[in-house]
Amino acid sequence: MERYKIGLIPGPVSVPTEIRDAWKIDYASSDLEDEFFTLYHENQTLTQKLLHTRNKIVITSGEAMSILWAALKCTLKQNEKMLAVSSGLFGTGFAEMARAFGVNAGVCEVPYDEIPDAQKVYDHAKNFRPKVITAVHCETPSGTLTTNLAEIGAIAHELGALFVVDFVSSVGGVDLDVDACNIDVGLLGSQKCLSLTPSLSISSISQRAWEVIKSVNYSGYEAYKDWEDVPEIHYMPYTHDWHSMKALNISLSRIMNETPEKVYARHSEVAKLCRDFGQEMGLKLFPKSEYFSSPTVTAFYVPENFTWKEFDSALRERGLAIGGNYGVLAGKVFRIGHMGNQADYELVKNGMNVIREVIKERA
Ligand SMILES: *Cc1c(COP(=O)(O)O)cnc(C)c1O
């Protein structure tokens, strides 16, 4: 399928027309024009407001994986210690990525249908003494939300570690207070709750983190070090994507105009509809408790009398696209992405109706 009739993939999500309009303009050079830096600065300010932070915001081109790498490579050197707090594939993924460039990475893991246990993190970290602790706010593959980030952030700071958090698939759909959670490096993608194309990445970086970034002094395409004062010095390490920067401005303005409170309420309401409707038709929620479930994505077990492939094909025949899974969850757990533009009551209801039809046909 080139386009989805009913698109409920947990990212990339459908991009609203108002945002796509950003590509109608034949923009000048982002390297040369004051207007670009003004727009960049405006997006920094809007993002700070969304994240409740005074930390500096860095907006780079490239999909979110580019800043997951940046956060690790810019804060850690070979043989240094990192602890990945994990309740899912992205959580453990941080450790695998760091090991790939020689970091001594430990994992503090709980089953993927749960959320991290702060006491376990404290015990592990106190023993291991990592330079960096990583965590994931919404574990998209598990459909869970780590609601105790503030506790983990407090532990990181008590033990003198930097706190790096992937909030790629939560911010914009869930309220998160970056400063209250002591998040030193926060990572946000464009193609999830912000309903943009997978083209930009947004990082919030604390003063403590900037100091570490300067001492590590990593160079590379994704390096943070030359982004600290971009709007002030009017100089960037590479030509930026003005169209996406404009699209981000439209997206953030839409959230501010609707008001973040209403946006979060809309996500919660639609998530509840999805969970209730799914359970009513006999689907089993993947998260062990409904309280672990994220307002941005719902994960259910694949119904027993289907393989994932059969289930997915039957849904696709009716125009519905949902997310499968990866790693240990592949073939077992599927996801419905109701984030950003897809946090829409009617859309989710239509999608769930299709799932009900397909299940009924087999029963
Ligand atoms: C989507 C996502 C990313 C980026 O991963 P892609 O698979 O490249 O889209 C990173 N972290 C989380 C938690 C995500 O949901």
The ligand as a MOL file (V3000), in Angstrom:
LIG
                    3D

  0  0  0     0  0            999 V3000
M  V30 BEGIN CTAB
M  V30 COUNTS 15 15 0 0 0
M  V30 BEGIN ATOM
M  V30 1 C 10.1650 5.3580 16.7920 0
M  V30 2 C 11.0880 5.3030 17.9100 0
M  V30 3 C 12.4520 5.5690 17.7400 0
M  V30 4 C 13.0270 5.7950 16.3800 0
M  V30 5 O 13.0410 4.5660 15.7610 0
M  V30 6 P 12.6200 4.2260 14.2650 0
M  V30 7 O 12.3550 2.7580 14.2970 0
M  V30 8 O 13.7700 4.5690 13.4260 0
M  V30 9 O 11.3990 5.0240 13.9210 0
M  V30 10 C 13.2600 5.5560 18.8610 0
M  V30 11 N 12.7560 5.2990 20.1040 0
M  V30 12 C 11.4490 5.0420 20.2950 0
M  V30 13 C 10.9580 4.7250 21.6680 0
M  V30 14 C 10.5820 5.0390 19.2090 0
M  V30 15 O 9.2800 4.7620 19.3820 0
M  V30 END ATOM
M  V30 BEGIN BOND
M  V30 1 1 1 2
M  V30 2 1 2 3
M  V30 3 2 2 14
M  V30 4 1 3 4
M  V30 5 2 3 10
M  V30 6 1 4 5
M  V30 7 1 5 6
M  V30 8 2 6 7
M  V30 9 1 6 8
M  V30 10 1 6 9
M  V30 11 1 10 11
M  V30 12 2 11 12
M  V30 13 1 12 13
M  V30 14 1 12 14
M  V30 15 1 14 15
M  V30 END BOND
M  V30 END CTAB
M  END
